[in-house]
């Protein structure tokens, strides 16, 4: 258990998932976590759902109180929030951002001094503690800061370390990834209904098929192509389905989607540099 005080600025799905993950892994006690949220109704809901956690309407109060500041906010308001909390930020505090496209350099420049910054890109599966998160260190962050960030994000899933110039690629792949999966699952469920299954059964079969297939890859560590070959017997149903997928360009569509999302993440960063 760490004795650091943690402020989560932004009480949305990601901010609350991180706070709950920290609590569930007992990395910090409730009274060492504060959620800052400007919306009164949302703040009241947080009070009811996360008893023991400190809450505040003030980003400045939270940033002043904490040792670690988690910026769980949209990139579009990052500059405003950084300017707001700048007067209370000291070089002894660690700032962690999960905003897409926002570089550590931008945050460092906006806050001034030698503030250690860690950039992270988790995904929405943090809500069920199955997120895929990539992190990278800013100019002034230390290995101790990396360890703190890893502990926080491991509380909601798995963590990898990458160079910062790959963070937009991470955003396009795993940060945006749940949306691709939801689209695929919706398509499979619709297909099940089309061939005669009830919606409930189609949903259940599609979801479990995805879970089982992902677990098979994870545990065997085999390349997906090798496992694909295991189920595509000569003249069978799988090879017929594979022909249709290849003809309609499923893999190309997914590659294009990741590329477009990564490009948009980079554009968000460029826009913020110009401000």
Buried (B, 14 or more C-beta within 10 A) or exposed (E): EBEBBBBBBBBBEBBBBBBBBBBEBEBBBBEBBBBBBEEEEBBEBBEEEBEEBBBBEBBBBBBBBBBBBBBBBEBEEBBEBBEBBBEBBEEEBBBBBBBBBBBBBBBBEBBEEEBBBBBBBBBBBBBEBEBBBBBBBBEBBEEEBBEBBBBBBBBBBBBBEBEBEBBBBBBBBBBBBBEBBEEBBEEBBEEBBEEEBEEEEBBBBBBEEBEEBEEEBEEEEBEEEEBBBEEBEEEEEEBEEBEEEEEEEBEEEBEEBBEEBBEBBBEBBEEBEEE
